[in-house]
């Protein structure tokens, strides 16, 4: 028999304040671990290149491989969480992330490190996609946007400061220790999920469903979502808006450390400033979504994102050697992303009420694969070139605004909570 999430079971979880707080803490940690794992080691990129005697560009592919794996696995994890349950899917993912982190710490070659990053990406994707689905299980569209924005504040704090201890760990112990730290964090998160993740949505215990039937069900869900123009527009908007941070995380070490001469220890402080902009945007989104609506916040975020991107390109073209020529505009870009991303994500999750897990998986896939593609574009320019970095980041922002603008062609009415278009 299929066990569904009933209003009673959801209310039972939400009625217990202590349990609800513990669940939110657990979801915050599981959702943020993927971002922490993607950035904690970036101050070590030059050291990894030196240790393996390879180019920085090749080490950057550990970042691309992680994002691709993170994105691709979400295509399966979203529907699997609909089918077998949120809790089971999250536990399996975190267990795999622990193994991948241990493998990364012990990697003898860059090929093994890339493979370990793939395992990490697959595992940590579970925390993100299932966490978002659990939020949407419990809240309507604008309420989910508010919760996602609130979680983004805490997640961004953790993500922002991850390169700081990462830089010190690199200087004191070496780059392998950063992967060991991630393994310990993932193991702790696994314990929290066992303790606090709700079992109300446990999926279907039947063993009779074949892999082929499950695959057809998943493909049908995705086909339905991709045929929903509003879903596609919101998902692409979120992808372009958030891609800038991933591009910065992958390309900034070469620009700031190699080209501008910033030390690995100091890099973390510069890298922590742009996420502060995302914090401001997420805070405003959390406070204003109920008043201005999902689309209103995206419009305001676009008005911040685009001018900041153009400013970064202009400053880079002037060949200024000051790191704030890159970091300053990036703070504003991240602020715009903080206004856009939570609302675009919530908009994408609200278009098909019966396919929340699949929508979370597919929207996250589009978001992460877009970031991976944009990050890979850095390799077409010279390593450490500020202008290339600025142009790729600005292009991602322009893509986001263009995708959101396409909504005007598809539906002119505002989205209502629980609506399906």
N, C-alpha and C positions, 0 to 999 in steps of 0.2 A: 504494500500500500504506500501511496505517496503521502508524505507528511508535509503539510503546508504551514506557512507562517500565519497563524490566526490572530485576529485583533486582540484576543485575550492574552495570548502568549507575549505579544509585543507590549501590551499594557502592563503585564506582570513584571517585565524587565524594567520598564521605564518608571514604574511606581516605587521602586526601591532606589532611593537617592544614592546610597552607598554603592549599590551594584551598578547604577548608571554611571557614576563617576569613575568607577573602576573600569567599566567597559570603554568609556571615552578615553581614558588614559591608555588602555591597551590598544585601541584603534589608532590613537595618535602615534604610538611607538611603532606599531606594525606598518602604518602608512608612511612614516618618516624614514624607516630604516633603509628603504631603497634609495632615497635621496642622499642619506648619509653615506651609504656605501659607494655612491657614484662620485662623491666629492672629497671624502676624507683623504684619499690617496693622491689627489691632483698635485700637491706640492712635491710629491715624489716622482713625477713624470720625468724630469731631467735625470734624476738619480737612477731610475729604472733603465732609461736609455743608455746611460753610462755603464751600469752594471752588466747589461746584456750586450753592450757594444753595438747598439742599433740606433736608428734615427728617432728623434722625438715624434715625428709623424707616425712612425710605426707603433710607438707606444700609445699614441692617441687612439689607435684602433682598438685598444682594450676598452676605451670609453664607448666607441661606436658599437662594438660587439655586445657590450652590456646593455646598451639601449635597445638594440635590435632584439636581443633575447628577452628583455623586459617587455618589449612591445608584443612580440610574437606569442609569448606564453599567455598574455592576457586574452588572446582570442579563444584559447581553450579554457582558461581558468574562470572567466566570467560565466559561460554556460554551465561549466562543471559545478560551479557553486550554486547555480539554479537547480541542477539535477541532483547532486549529492550532498549539498549543504555548505553553508558558508564556513562553519567551523572546521570541518574535515579538510576542505580545500586550503584553508589558511595554515593549518598544521602541517600538511604535506609540503607546502611551499617553504615555510620557515625551516623545516628540517633539511630541505635541499640547499637552502641558502647557507646553513651552517657548514655543510660539506664543501660547498663551493668556496667559502671564505678560508677554510682550512687548506684547501688545495691551492688557493692563491698565495697564501703565506709560504707554502713549500715549493712553489713553482721553480723548476730548474731552467726553464727556457721561456721565451716570450710566447711561444705557441701554447705551452701549458697554462701560462697566465691568462691568455685570451680565452682558452677553454674554461678555466675556473671562473672568469668573469661572466661567461655565458651561463654557467650553473647559478651563479649569484643572481643574475638578472631574472632567470626563470623563477627562482625561489622567492625573491623579494617582490616580484610582481603580484604574488598572492596576497601579500599584506595590503597593497594599494587597491587592487581591483575589488577584493572582497570587502575591505574596509568601507569603500565608497558604497558598495551595494548594501551593506548593513545600514549605513546612514540613510540611504534612500528607502530602505524597507520601513524605516521608522518615521520619516518626515515627508511632507509634500514638497513640491519643487522649490518654492522660495524658502521654506524652512530648511531644506537640504542645502541650498546655496549658503544660507547663513551658518549652518553647522560646518560645512566644508571650509568656508572662509575662516571661521574660528579655529578649526584644526590647523588650517594653513599658517596661522600666526605662530603656533607652537612648533609646527613642523619646520617652518622657515627659520625660526631661531636655532633649532638643532642643526639644520642644513647650513645655515650661515656660519656657525662657529666650528663646524666639522673640520675645515681646512686648518684652523688654528692649532688644535691638538695634533692634527695630522702632520703639520709642519714640524712641531717639536718632536713628535715620535720619529719622524724621518731624521731629524738632526741628532737625536740621542741614541736611537736604536737601529734605525734603518727602515726601508720601505715595507719589508715583510711584516713588521709589527703592526702596521695599519690594518692589514687583513686579519691578523689575529684579534685585534680589538673588535672588528666587525663580527667575527665569529662568536665572541663572547656576548655581544649585544644581541645577536640573533638567537642565541641559546636562551638568554633571559626573556626575550619576547615570546619564545615558544612556551616557556613556563607560564607566562601571563595568559596566553591564549588558552592553554589547557585549563587554567583556573577560572577565567572570567568570560570567555567567548560564549554567547548564548547557544544552546542546543535546540532552541525552538524550531529553527529552520534546518532540519536534518536531512532533507532531500528524500530520495526514494531508496529504500533498502533492497529493492528487487534486483536480483542478479541476472534476470532474463534478458535485459536489453543488450543487444550486441553492439560492438564498437561501430559497425557500419550504420546502425540505426541512430546511435548517439551522434555520429558525425553528420548524418543527414539532418537531424534535429538542430544541431548547431549551425549548419549552413543555412537552413531555413530561417533561423532567427536573424542571422547576419544579413541575409538577402532582404528580409522585411525591413530591417533598420536602414540599409543602404538605399532602399527605395523610398525612404522617408526623408524628404529633402531638408526638413527642419533639423533632423538629427545630424545629417551630414554637415550642414552649415555651422551648427554649434560646435561639432567635434573638430572641424577644421579651424574654427576660430580659437578654440582652446589650444590646439596644436601649435599654431603660429605664435600665439601670445606667450606660451611658456617655453618655446624652443630657444628663445634668446638666452635664458639662464644656462641651459645645457651647452650651448655654443660657447658662452663665456667661460664656463667651467673647464671645457676641453682646450680652448685656445688661449685663455689668459695666462696660464703658467709659462708658455713659451714667450709671450709678449712681455710679461712683467718680469719674469726671472731671467730669461735669456737675453731679451733685447734691452730692457730697461735696467737690468742689474739688481733687481730686488732679491733679497735672500729668501731661502725656503721658509725660515721662521717668520719673516715679515710678510710673506705672501698671504698667509692666512688672514691677516688683519685687513689687507686691501680686498681680498676675496669675500670677506664678511660684510662689506659695506653694501653692495648691490642687493643682497637679500633683505637688508633693512628697508629698502624701498618697497620690496614685496610685502613686508610686514605692514607698512603703512597702508598700502593698497588693500590688503586683506582685511585690516582692521576697519577701514572705511566701508568695505564691502559688507562686512559682518553687521555694521551699524545701519547701513543705508538700503540694503536690498529690499527689506519689507516696505520701505517708503518709496523708493524710486523704481523698483522692479529689476528683473534680470537684464532686460535690454537697455534700460537707462544707465546702469552701471557699466555695461560694455561700451556704450557710446562715450561716457566720460573717460574710461580707461584708454580708449582709442585716441582721444584728444591729447593724452599724455604720451602715449607710446610712440606715435609717429614723429612728432617734432623731436623727441629725444633721440630717436634713431638717426634722423638726418643730422642732428648736432654732432653725434659721435662720428659719423662719416666725415663731416667737414673738419673736425678737430684732428682726426687721423690723417686726413689729406694734407694738413698743414705741417705734418711731421714734428709735432710737439713731443718731446721726450718725457714729459711729465705723466706719471701713471694715472693722475686724476683726469687727464684728457680722455681716458678710456673708462675709468671707474665712475666718474661724475655722471655722464649721460646714462651709464648702465644702471645707476640707482633709480633714475626716473623711468627707464624702460621697465625695470622690475616693479616699480610702483604701478605702472599701467597694467602690467601682467597680473598683479594682485587684484586689481579691480575687474579684469576681464575673465581670468581663468576660472575662479570658483563659480561664477555665474554661467559661463559657457558650459562648464561641466554639468552643472545642475540642469541647464536647459536640455542638454543631450540625454540625460537620464530620465527626463520627464515625458518624452514623446511616445514611449511604448510602455505602459504600466506593467504589462505581463512579462516584459523582457528586460527587467532592470539589471540583472546580472550580466546578460549578454550585452546590453547597452554600455554598461560600465567597462566590460572587457574590450569591446570594439572601440569605444571612444578613447580609452587609455592606449590601445594599440595605435590608433591614428596619431595620438599626441606624442607617443614615444618614438614611433617610426619616423615621424616628421622631424623630431629632434635629432635622431640618428642620421638622417639624410642631410640635414643642415650642417651637422657637425662634420660629417665626411667631406662636405664641400670645402672645409678649411684646408684640406690636403691639396687643393688645386692652386693655392697660393703659397708663397714662401713661408716657411716655418717662422713664427714670431712676427709676422707682418701685421701691424695694427690696422692698416686700411682694409685688408682682407677680412679680419675679424669684425670690424665695424660694418662692412658692407653685408656680410652674411647675417649679422644680427638685425640690421635695419630691414633687410629683405624679408626676414621671418615675420617681423611686425607688420610690414605692408601686406603680406599674405593673410595674416589674421584679420585685418580690417577689411580686406577685399572679400574674404569668406563671410564675414558678418554682414557686409553690405548686400550680399546676395539674398539674405533673408527677406529684404523688401520686395524681391521679385516673386518669392514663394508664398508668403503669407503676411498680410499687413496688420493683422490683429495681434495684440499681445498674447503671449502664452499664459494660459491659466494652469493652476496647479492640477496635475494629474491628466492634462490634456494630451491627446494623441493626434498628430498631424501627419 
